[in-house]
Amino acid sequence: MRTGSEPTTARSALRVRFWLTVWGLLWAVFGTVAFALAGRPGWAIACGVLWLVITVDMTMILRHIRQGPHYQPGPGIPPYLPPEDRRRR
């Protein structure tokens, strides 16, 4: 049913991605405030845009975490079968 070369049970490390976005969010907020206070509006805007991108990414990560372990990227892709127990063979 799947046509790609990825493993059928591949998963993203969503919790790691979440904590990395939290780290990036903290730095983006710090950069925005620091550059704004230092009178560097260009850099403050760049950090603000990065802040926005990180916030959108975090929203998507949290959405995927809430969907649970059987998140599927679209309605046309059926859920995968669990991996077979190798001891049975």
Gaussian input, Z-matrix of N, CA and C with variables (Angstrom, degrees):
# hf/3-21g

backbone

0 1
 N
 C     1     B1
 C     2     B2     1     A1
 N     3     B3     2     A2     1     D1
 C     4     B4     3     A3     2     D2
 C     5     B5     4     A4     3     D3
 N     6     B6     5     A5     4     D4
 C     7     B7     6     A6     5     D5
 C     8     B8     7     A7     6     D6
 N     9     B9     8     A8     7     D7
 C    10    B10     9     A9     8     D8
 C    11    B11    10    A10     9     D9
 N    12    B12    11    A11    10    D10
 C    13    B13    12    A12    11    D11
 C    14    B14    13    A13    12    D12
 N    15    B15    14    A14    13    D13
 C    16    B16    15    A15    14    D14
 C    17    B17    16    A16    15    D15
 N    18    B18    17    A17    16    D16
 C    19    B19    18    A18    17    D17
 C    20    B20    19    A19    18    D18
 N    21    B21    20    A20    19    D19
 C    22    B22    21    A21    20    D20
 C    23    B23    22    A22    21    D21
 N    24    B24    23    A23    22    D22
 C    25    B25    24    A24    23    D23
 C    26    B26    25    A25    24    D24
 N    27    B27    26    A26    25    D25
 C    28    B28    27    A27    26    D26
 C    29    B29    28    A28    27    D27
 N    30    B30    29    A29    28    D28
 C    31    B31    30    A30    29    D29
 C    32    B32    31    A31    30    D30
 N    33    B33    32    A32    31    D31
 C    34    B34    33    A33    32    D32
 C    35    B35    34    A34    33    D33
 N    36    B36    35    A35    34    D34
 C    37    B37    36    A36    35    D35
 C    38    B38    37    A37    36    D36
 N    39    B39    38    A38    37    D37
 C    40    B40    39    A39    38    D38
 C    41    B41    40    A40    39    D39
 N    42    B42    41    A41    40    D40
 C    43    B43    42    A42    41    D41
 C    44    B44    43    A43    42    D42
 N    45    B45    44    A44    43    D43
 C    46    B46    45    A45    44    D44
 C    47    B47    46    A46    45    D45
 N    48    B48    47    A47    46    D46
 C    49    B49    48    A48    47    D47
 C    50    B50    49    A49    48    D48
 N    51    B51    50    A50    49    D49
 C    52    B52    51    A51    50    D50
 C    53    B53    52    A52    51    D51
 N    54    B54    53    A53    52    D52
 C    55    B55    54    A54    53    D53
 C    56    B56    55    A55    54    D54
 N    57    B57    56    A56    55    D55
 C    58    B58    57    A57    56    D56
 C    59    B59    58    A58    57    D57
 N    60    B60    59    A59    58    D58
 C    61    B61    60    A60    59    D59
 C    62    B62    61    A61    60    D60
 N    63    B63    62    A62    61    D61
 C    64    B64    63    A63    62    D62
 C    65    B65    64    A64    63    D63
 N    66    B66    65    A65    64    D64
 C    67    B67    66    A66    65    D65
 C    68    B68    67    A67    66    D66
 N    69    B69    68    A68    67    D67
 C    70    B70    69    A69    68    D68
 C    71    B71    70    A70    69    D69
 N    72    B72    71    A71    70    D70
 C    73    B73    72    A72    71    D71
 C    74    B74    73    A73    72    D72
 N    75    B75    74    A74    73    D73
 C    76    B76    75    A75    74    D74
 C    77    B77    76    A76    75    D75
 N    78    B78    77    A77    76    D76
 C    79    B79    78    A78    77    D77
 C    80    B80    79    A79    78    D78
 N    81    B81    80    A80    79    D79
 C    82    B82    81    A81    80    D80
 C    83    B83    82    A82    81    D81
 N    84    B84    83    A83    82    D82
 C    85    B85    84    A84    83    D83
 C    86    B86    85    A85    84    D84
 N    87    B87    86    A86    85    D85
 C    88    B88    87    A87    86    D86
 C    89    B89    88    A88    87    D87
 N    90    B90    89    A89    88    D88
 C    91    B91    90    A90    89    D89
 C    92    B92    91    A91    90    D90
 N    93    B93    92    A92    91    D91
 C    94    B94    93    A93    92    D92
 C    95    B95    94    A94    93    D93
 N    96    B96    95    A95    94    D94
 C    97    B97    96    A96    95    D95
 C    98    B98    97    A97    96    D96
 N    99    B99    98    A98    97    D97
 C   100   B100    99    A99    98    D98
 C   101   B101   100   A100    99    D99
 N   102   B102   101   A101   100   D100
 C   103   B103   102   A102   101   D101
 C   104   B104   103   A103   102   D102
 N   105   B105   104   A104   103   D103
 C   106   B106   105   A105   104   D104
 C   107   B107   106   A106   105   D105
 N   108   B108   107   A107   106   D106
 C   109   B109   108   A108   107   D107
 C   110   B110   109   A109   108   D108
 N   111   B111   110   A110   109   D109
 C   112   B112   111   A111   110   D110
 C   113   B113   112   A112   111   D111
 N   114   B114   113   A113   112   D112
 C   115   B115   114   A114   113   D113
 C   116   B116   115   A115   114   D114
 N   117   B117   116   A116   115   D115
 C   118   B118   117   A117   116   D116
 C   119   B119   118   A118   117   D117
 N   120   B120   119   A119   118   D118
 C   121   B121   120   A120   119   D119
 C   122   B122   121   A121   120   D120
 N   123   B123   122   A122   121   D121
 C   124   B124   123   A123   122   D122
 C   125   B125   124   A124   123   D123
 N   126   B126   125   A125   124   D124
 C   127   B127   126   A126   125   D125
 C   128   B128   127   A127   126   D126
 N   129   B129   128   A128   127   D127
 C   130   B130   129   A129   128   D128
 C   131   B131   130   A130   129   D129
 N   132   B132   131   A131   130   D130
 C   133   B133   132   A132   131   D131
 C   134   B134   133   A133   132   D132
 N   135   B135   134   A134   133   D133
 C   136   B136   135   A135   134   D134
 C   137   B137   136   A136   135   D135
 N   138   B138   137   A137   136   D136
 C   139   B139   138   A138   137   D137
 C   140   B140   139   A139   138   D138
 N   141   B141   140   A140   139   D139
 C   142   B142   141   A141   140   D140
 C   143   B143   142   A142   141   D141
 N   144   B144   143   A143   142   D142
 C   145   B145   144   A144   143   D143
 C   146   B146   145   A145   144   D144
 N   147   B147   146   A146   145   D145
 C   148   B148   147   A147   146   D146
 C   149   B149   148   A148   147   D147
 N   150   B150   149   A149   148   D148
 C   151   B151   150   A150   149   D149
 C   152   B152   151   A151   150   D150
 N   153   B153   152   A152   151   D151
 C   154   B154   153   A153   152   D152
 C   155   B155   154   A154   153   D153
 N   156   B156   155   A155   154   D154
 C   157   B157   156   A156   155   D155
 C   158   B158   157   A157   156   D156
 N   159   B159   158   A158   157   D157
 C   160   B160   159   A159   158   D158
 C   161   B161   160   A160   159   D159
 N   162   B162   161   A161   160   D160
 C   163   B163   162   A162   161   D161
 C   164   B164   163   A163   162   D162
 N   165   B165   164   A164   163   D163
 C   166   B166   165   A165   164   D164
 C   167   B167   166   A166   165   D165
 N   168   B168   167   A167   166   D166
 C   169   B169   168   A168   167   D167
 C   170   B170   169   A169   168   D168
 N   171   B171   170   A170   169   D169
 C   172   B172   171   A171   170   D170
 C   173   B173   172   A172   171   D171
 N   174   B174   173   A173   172   D172
 C   175   B175   174   A174   173   D173
 C   176   B176   175   A175   174   D174
 N   177   B177   176   A176   175   D175
 C   178   B178   177   A177   176   D176
 C   179   B179   178   A178   177   D177
 N   180   B180   179   A179   178   D178
 C   181   B181   180   A180   179   D179
 C   182   B182   181   A181   180   D180
 N   183   B183   182   A182   181   D181
 C   184   B184   183   A183   182   D182
 C   185   B185   184   A184   183   D183
 N   186   B186   185   A185   184   D184
 C   187   B187   186   A186   185   D185
 C   188   B188   187   A187   186   D186
 N   189   B189   188   A188   187   D187
 C   190   B190   189   A189   188   D188
 C   191   B191   190   A190   189   D189
 N   192   B192   191   A191   190   D190
 C   193   B193   192   A192   191   D191
 C   194   B194   193   A193   192   D192
 N   195   B195   194   A194   193   D193
 C   196   B196   195   A195   194   D194
 C   197   B197   196   A196   195   D195
 N   198   B198   197   A197   196   D196
 C   199   B199   198   A198   197   D197
 C   200   B200   199   A199   198   D198
 N   201   B201   200   A200   199   D199
 C   202   B202   201   A201   200   D200
 C   203   B203   202   A202   201   D201
 N   204   B204   203   A203   202   D202
 C   205   B205   204   A204   203   D203
 C   206   B206   205   A205   204   D204
 N   207   B207   206   A206   205   D205
 C   208   B208   207   A207   206   D206
 C   209   B209   208   A208   207   D207
 N   210   B210   209   A209   208   D208
 C   211   B211   210   A210   209   D209
 C   212   B212   211   A211   210   D210
 N   213   B213   212   A212   211   D211
 C   214   B214   213   A213   212   D212
 C   215   B215   214   A214   213   D213
 N   216   B216   215   A215   214   D214
 C   217   B217   216   A216   215   D215
 C   218   B218   217   A217   216   D216
 N   219   B219   218   A218   217   D217
 C   220   B220   219   A219   218   D218
 C   221   B221   220   A220   219   D219
 N   222   B222   221   A221   220   D220
 C   223   B223   222   A222   221   D221
 C   224   B224   223   A223   222   D222
 N   225   B225   224   A224   223   D223
 C   226   B226   225   A225   224   D224
 C   227   B227   226   A226   225   D225
 N   228   B228   227   A227   226   D226
 C   229   B229   228   A228   227   D227
 C   230   B230   229   A229   228   D228
 N   231   B231   230   A230   229   D229
 C   232   B232   231   A231   230   D230
 C   233   B233   232   A232   231   D231
 N   234   B234   233   A233   232   D232
 C   235   B235   234   A234   233   D233
 C   236   B236   235   A235   234   D234
 N   237   B237   236   A236   235   D235
 C   238   B238   237   A237   236   D236
 C   239   B239   238   A238   237   D237
 N   240   B240   239   A239   238   D238
 C   241   B241   240   A240   239   D239
 C   242   B242   241   A241   240   D240
 N   243   B243   242   A242   241   D241
 C   244   B244   243   A243   242   D242
 C   245   B245   244   A244   243   D243
 N   246   B246   245   A245   244   D244
 C   247   B247   246   A246   245   D245
 C   248   B248   247   A247   246   D246
 N   249   B249   248   A248   247   D247
 C   250   B250   249   A249   248   D248
 C   251   B251   250   A250   249   D249
 N   252   B252   251   A251   250   D250
 C   253   B253   252   A252   251   D251
 C   254   B254   253   A253   252   D252
 N   255   B255   254   A254   253   D253
 C   256   B256   255   A255   254   D254
 C   257   B257   256   A256   255   D255
 N   258   B258   257   A257   256   D256
 C   259   B259   258   A258   257   D257
 C   260   B260   259   A259   258   D258
 N   261   B261   260   A260   259   D259
 C   262   B262   261   A261   260   D260
 C   263   B263   262   A262   261   D261
 N   264   B264   263   A263   262   D262
 C   265   B265   264   A264   263   D263
 C   266   B266   265   A265   264   D264

   B1=1.4430
   B2=1.5251
   B3=1.3278
   B4=1.4556
   B5=1.5221
   B6=1.3146
   B7=1.4585
   B8=1.5171
   B9=1.3150
   B10=1.4591
   B11=1.5154
   B12=1.3095
   B13=1.4573
   B14=1.5274
   B15=1.3330
   B16=1.4571
   B17=1.5263
   B18=1.3216
   B19=1.4704
   B20=1.5217
   B21=1.2966
   B22=1.4680
   B23=1.5121
   B24=1.3182
   B25=1.4672
   B26=1.5171
   B27=1.3161
   B28=1.4649
   B29=1.5251
   B30=1.3038
   B31=1.4631
   B32=1.5155
   B33=1.3127
   B34=1.4504
   B35=1.5293
   B36=1.3047
   B37=1.4670
   B38=1.5253
   B39=1.3237
   B40=1.4634
   B41=1.5141
   B42=1.3075
   B43=1.4654
   B44=1.5294
   B45=1.3184
   B46=1.4677
   B47=1.5216
   B48=1.3336
   B49=1.4599
   B50=1.5224
   B51=1.3382
   B52=1.4565
   B53=1.5297
   B54=1.3344
   B55=1.4629
   B56=1.5261
   B57=1.3220
   B58=1.4628
   B59=1.5272
   B60=1.3352
   B61=1.4590
   B62=1.5247
   B63=1.3356
   B64=1.4700
   B65=1.5299
   B66=1.3340
   B67=1.4670
   B68=1.5337
   B69=1.3164
   B70=1.4596
   B71=1.5208
   B72=1.3286
   B73=1.4615
   B74=1.5235
   B75=1.3311
   B76=1.4620
   B77=1.5290
   B78=1.3268
   B79=1.4610
   B80=1.5223
   B81=1.3335
   B82=1.4576
   B83=1.5337
   B84=1.3295
   B85=1.4665
   B86=1.5257
   B87=1.3360
   B88=1.4603
   B89=1.5265
   B90=1.3317
   B91=1.4597
   B92=1.5159
   B93=1.3212
   B94=1.4667
   B95=1.5227
   B96=1.3136
   B97=1.4628
   B98=1.5290
   B99=1.3247
   B100=1.4655
   B101=1.5252
   B102=1.3308
   B103=1.4645
   B104=1.5229
   B105=1.3321
   B106=1.4655
   B107=1.5297
   B108=1.3273
   B109=1.4624
   B110=1.5224
   B111=1.3215
   B112=1.4585
   B113=1.5264
   B114=1.3160
   B115=1.4594
   B116=1.5233
   B117=1.3188
   B118=1.4610
   B119=1.5318
   B120=1.3288
   B121=1.4698
   B122=1.5327
   B123=1.3336
   B124=1.4633
   B125=1.5157
   B126=1.3333
   B127=1.4564
   B128=1.5243
   B129=1.3218
   B130=1.4728
   B131=1.5287
   B132=1.3232
   B133=1.4688
   B134=1.5172
   B135=1.3416
   B136=1.4712
   B137=1.5248
   B138=1.3192
   B139=1.4726
   B140=1.5306
   B141=1.3171
   B142=1.4631
   B143=1.5222
   B144=1.3257
   B145=1.4735
   B146=1.5266
   B147=1.3344
   B148=1.4592
   B149=1.5278
   B150=1.3229
   B151=1.4664
   B152=1.5301
   B153=1.3252
   B154=1.4605
   B155=1.5302
   B156=1.3216
   B157=1.4652
   B158=1.5268
   B159=1.3134
   B160=1.4702
   B161=1.5226
   B162=1.3172
   B163=1.4683
   B164=1.5304
   B165=1.3152
   B166=1.4743
   B167=1.5304
   B168=1.3392
   B169=1.4616
   B170=1.5241
   B171=1.3238
   B172=1.4585
   B173=1.5280
   B174=1.3158
   B175=1.4640
   B176=1.5250
   B177=1.3357
   B178=1.4636
   B179=1.5296
   B180=1.3170
   B181=1.4663
   B182=1.5242
   B183=1.3230
   B184=1.4682
   B185=1.5257
   B186=1.3159
   B187=1.4712
   B188=1.5243
   B189=1.3372
   B190=1.4627
   B191=1.5237
   B192=1.3167
   B193=1.4657
   B194=1.5250
   B195=1.3252
   B196=1.4763
   B197=1.5147
   B198=1.3395
   B199=1.4642
   B200=1.5189
   B201=1.2965
   B202=1.4487
   B203=1.5144
   B204=1.3338
   B205=1.4494
   B206=1.5209
   B207=1.3045
   B208=1.4583
   B209=1.5195
   B210=1.3231
   B211=1.4596
   B212=1.5171
   B213=1.3168
   B214=1.4585
   B215=1.5226
   B216=1.3330
   B217=1.4535
   B218=1.5206
   B219=1.3093
   B220=1.4561
   B221=1.5166
   B222=1.3455
   B223=1.4587
   B224=1.5281
   B225=1.3263
   B226=1.4607
   B227=1.5156
   B228=1.3304
   B229=1.4616
   B230=1.5209
   B231=1.3278
   B232=1.4664
   B233=1.5212
   B234=1.3378
   B235=1.4591
   B236=1.5285
   B237=1.3065
   B238=1.4607
   B239=1.5223
   B240=1.2950
   B241=1.4610
   B242=1.5161
   B243=1.3231
   B244=1.4621
   B245=1.5265
   B246=1.3450
   B247=1.4630
   B248=1.5227
   B249=1.3193
   B250=1.4634
   B251=1.5287
   B252=1.3098
   B253=1.4547
   B254=1.5281
   B255=1.3219
   B256=1.4642
   B257=1.5323
   B258=1.3123
   B259=1.4690
   B260=1.5131
   B261=1.3246
   B262=1.4605
   B263=1.5151
   B264=1.3090
   B265=1.4727
   B266=1.4389
   A1=111.58
   A2=118.09
   A3=120.31
   A4=108.50
   A5=115.95
   A6=119.16
   A7=113.53
   A8=118.70
   A9=121.71
   A10=112.02
   A11=116.06
   A12=120.13
   A13=111.54
   A14=117.87
   A15=121.06
   A16=110.17
   A17=117.10
   A18=118.78
   A19=110.08
   A20=116.49
   A21=119.52
   A22=112.48
   A23=118.22
   A24=119.69
   A25=111.44
   A26=118.54
   A27=121.36
   A28=110.06
   A29=114.72
   A30=120.69
   A31=109.02
   A32=114.52
   A33=119.94
   A34=108.18
   A35=116.11
   A36=120.44
   A37=107.68
   A38=115.82
   A39=120.76
   A40=112.97
   A41=118.66
   A42=119.58
   A43=110.48
   A44=117.47
   A45=120.15
   A46=109.34
   A47=116.96
   A48=120.16
   A49=111.38
   A50=116.62
   A51=120.13
   A52=110.63
   A53=117.24
   A54=119.85
   A55=111.71
   A56=117.43
   A57=119.21
   A58=111.52
   A59=117.32
   A60=119.24
   A61=111.41
   A62=116.91
   A63=119.06
   A64=109.25
   A65=116.54
   A66=121.31
   A67=110.24
   A68=116.71
   A69=120.30
   A70=112.59
   A71=116.23
   A72=120.55
   A73=110.65
   A74=116.59
   A75=119.58
   A76=110.86
   A77=117.35
   A78=120.60
   A79=111.98
   A80=117.68
   A81=120.33
   A82=110.94
   A83=116.28
   A84=120.03
   A85=109.63
   A86=116.45
   A87=120.42
   A88=110.83
   A89=116.98
   A90=120.77
   A91=112.34
   A92=116.60
   A93=120.06
   A94=110.59
   A95=117.00
   A96=121.02
   A97=110.73
   A98=116.69
   A99=120.36
   A100=111.56
   A101=117.29
   A102=119.71
   A103=112.03
   A104=116.65
   A105=119.23
   A106=110.23
   A107=116.56
   A108=120.07
   A109=111.98
   A110=117.41
   A111=121.48
   A112=112.51
   A113=116.75
   A114=120.53
   A115=113.31
   A116=117.66
   A117=122.82
   A118=108.90
   A119=118.07
   A120=120.39
   A121=113.67
   A122=117.81
   A123=119.60
   A124=112.52
   A125=115.74
   A126=120.25
   A127=111.21
   A128=117.01
   A129=119.72
   A130=110.33
   A131=117.30
   A132=120.63
   A133=110.04
   A134=117.10
   A135=120.14
   A136=110.84
   A137=117.16
   A138=120.42
   A139=110.93
   A140=117.12
   A141=120.65
   A142=111.82
   A143=116.49
   A144=120.01
   A145=109.48
   A146=116.45
   A147=120.08
   A148=110.68
   A149=116.39
   A150=121.99
   A151=109.95
   A152=117.02
   A153=121.61
   A154=111.28
   A155=117.26
   A156=121.31
   A157=110.43
   A158=116.43
   A159=120.66
   A160=110.35
   A161=117.51
   A162=120.66
   A163=110.95
   A164=117.40
   A165=120.80
   A166=109.86
   A167=116.91
   A168=120.59
   A169=110.70
   A170=117.22
   A171=120.47
   A172=110.99
   A173=116.70
   A174=120.61
   A175=110.93
   A176=116.52
   A177=120.21
   A178=111.33
   A179=117.01
   A180=120.49
   A181=109.87
   A182=117.47
   A183=120.46
   A184=111.17
   A185=116.93
   A186=120.81
   A187=110.40
   A188=116.61
   A189=119.89
   A190=111.56
   A191=117.84
   A192=120.39
   A193=110.13
   A194=116.82
   A195=120.70
   A196=112.24
   A197=117.51
   A198=119.82
   A199=111.67
   A200=116.84
   A201=119.61
   A202=113.67
   A203=116.26
   A204=121.03
   A205=114.41
   A206=118.98
   A207=120.10
   A208=112.16
   A209=115.96
   A210=120.13
   A211=109.61
   A212=116.43
   A213=121.99
   A214=107.65
   A215=118.52
   A216=120.92
   A217=115.45
   A218=119.14
   A219=119.31
   A220=111.24
   A221=117.24
   A222=119.49
   A223=112.88
   A224=118.42
   A225=120.52
   A226=113.51
   A227=118.21
   A228=121.54
   A229=107.81
   A230=117.44
   A231=119.80
   A232=111.20
   A233=117.03
   A234=119.78
   A235=110.36
   A236=116.10
   A237=120.18
   A238=110.18
   A239=115.12
   A240=120.49
   A241=108.29
   A242=118.26
   A243=119.26
   A244=110.22
   A245=117.39
   A246=119.31
   A247=110.79
   A248=115.53
   A249=120.04
   A250=109.73
   A251=114.64
   A252=119.74
   A253=108.24
   A254=117.21
   A255=121.36
   A256=112.27
   A257=117.58
   A258=120.00
   A259=111.41
   A260=119.11
   A261=122.19
   A262=111.62
   A263=117.89
   A264=121.02
   A265=110.71
   D1=-38.66
   D2=177.82
   D3=-83.87
   D4=147.88
   D5=-177.17
   D6=-111.48
   D7=-7.75
   D8=-178.38
   D9=-83.87
   D10=175.82
   D11=179.76
   D12=-97.12
   D13=5.45
   D14=-179.66
   D15=-74.72
   D16=154.05
   D17=175.63
   D18=-62.54
   D19=146.60
   D20=-176.99
   D21=-70.10
   D22=-19.36
   D23=179.92
   D24=-111.36
   D25=22.70
   D26=-179.55
   D27=-64.34
   D28=141.10
   D29=178.60
   D30=-136.21
   D31=154.22
   D32=174.99
   D33=-94.70
   D34=145.60
   D35=177.98
   D36=-78.78
   D37=79.59
   D38=-172.26
   D39=-64.41
   D40=-37.30
   D41=-179.42
   D42=-68.03
   D43=-37.54
   D44=176.45
   D45=-66.15
   D46=-44.52
   D47=177.36
   D48=-59.91
   D49=-38.12
   D50=179.13
   D51=-62.10
   D52=-48.54
   D53=-177.69
   D54=-68.60
   D55=-31.41
   D56=174.27
   D57=-67.45
   D58=-36.25
   D59=176.52
   D60=-70.33
   D61=-33.36
   D62=175.21
   D63=-62.12
   D64=-44.69
   D65=178.35
   D66=-60.77
   D67=-45.81
   D68=178.18
   D69=-64.71
   D70=-37.18
   D71=178.61
   D72=-63.44
   D73=-43.31
   D74=178.43
   D75=-60.30
   D76=-44.26
   D77=179.98
   D78=-68.00
   D79=-36.12
   D80=179.14
   D81=-67.48
   D82=-41.68
   D83=177.46
   D84=-64.33
   D85=-46.02
   D86=178.57
   D87=-59.39
   D88=-45.22
   D89=179.70
   D90=-63.09
   D91=-42.08
   D92=179.20
   D93=-61.11
   D94=-48.69
   D95=-178.67
   D96=-66.36
   D97=-45.47
   D98=-177.30
   D99=-62.91
   D100=-45.25
   D101=-179.78
   D102=-70.10
   D103=-33.02
   D104=177.09
   D105=-66.27
   D106=-41.76
   D107=179.17
   D108=-70.96
   D109=-28.28
   D110=-179.89
   D111=-82.83
   D112=-2.84
   D113=178.52
   D114=78.00
   D115=30.17
   D116=177.60
   D117=-112.92
   D118=80.25
   D119=-173.96
   D120=-63.87
   D121=-33.51
   D122=179.75
   D123=-62.68
   D124=-47.19
   D125=178.23
   D126=-68.58
   D127=-34.82
   D128=177.59
   D129=-64.55
   D130=-39.41
   D131=177.84
   D132=-67.06
   D133=-41.19
   D134=178.56
   D135=-61.19
   D136=-43.97
   D137=177.58
   D138=-67.07
   D139=-34.19
   D140=177.31
   D141=-66.29
   D142=-39.59
   D143=177.00
   D144=-65.86
   D145=-42.69
   D146=176.76
   D147=-60.95
   D148=-39.41
   D149=176.33
   D150=-57.68
   D151=-44.48
   D152=179.49
   D153=-63.53
   D154=-44.58
   D155=179.78
   D156=-62.89
   D157=-43.02
   D158=179.59
   D159=-64.38
   D160=-39.17
   D161=179.49
   D162=-64.37
   D163=-42.18
   D164=177.61
   D165=-63.85
   D166=-43.80
   D167=178.81
   D168=-61.74
   D169=-42.33
   D170=179.34
   D171=-63.90
   D172=-38.07
   D173=177.61
   D174=-61.26
   D175=-43.47
   D176=179.26
   D177=-67.12
   D178=-39.67
   D179=178.89
   D180=-63.16
   D181=-45.84
   D182=179.20
   D183=-63.53
   D184=-37.04
   D185=177.20
   D186=-62.24
   D187=-44.03
   D188=179.93
   D189=-68.46
   D190=-35.74
   D191=176.67
   D192=-63.99
   D193=-42.79
   D194=-179.22
   D195=-67.51
   D196=-25.80
   D197=-179.94
   D198=-71.89
   D199=-14.63
   D200=175.21
   D201=89.75
   D202=-173.67
   D203=-172.76
   D204=-72.25
   D205=-12.16
   D206=-178.22
   D207=-108.13
   D208=34.61
   D209=175.43
   D210=-60.16
   D211=132.31
   D212=176.47
   D213=-123.29
   D214=140.12
   D215=-175.15
   D216=-68.87
   D217=-15.72
   D218=179.59
   D219=-165.55
   D220=164.09
   D221=-177.39
   D222=-69.58
   D223=-19.88
   D224=-178.92
   D225=-82.97
   D226=-5.01
   D227=-178.44
   D228=-107.91
   D229=116.30
   D230=-176.64
   D231=-74.26
   D232=160.02
   D233=176.90
   D234=-63.80
   D235=150.19
   D236=-179.68
   D237=-83.33
   D238=160.25
   D239=174.00
   D240=-83.70
   D241=145.08
   D242=178.20
   D243=-62.57
   D244=153.09
   D245=178.81
   D246=-61.36
   D247=144.85
   D248=179.77
   D249=-73.04
   D250=149.08
   D251=177.16
   D252=-74.46
   D253=118.92
   D254=-175.03
   D255=-69.89
   D256=-21.06
   D257=-179.20
   D258=-72.27
   D259=-21.04
   D260=-177.66
   D261=-72.19
   D262=-25.34
   D263=-175.17
   D264=-69.66

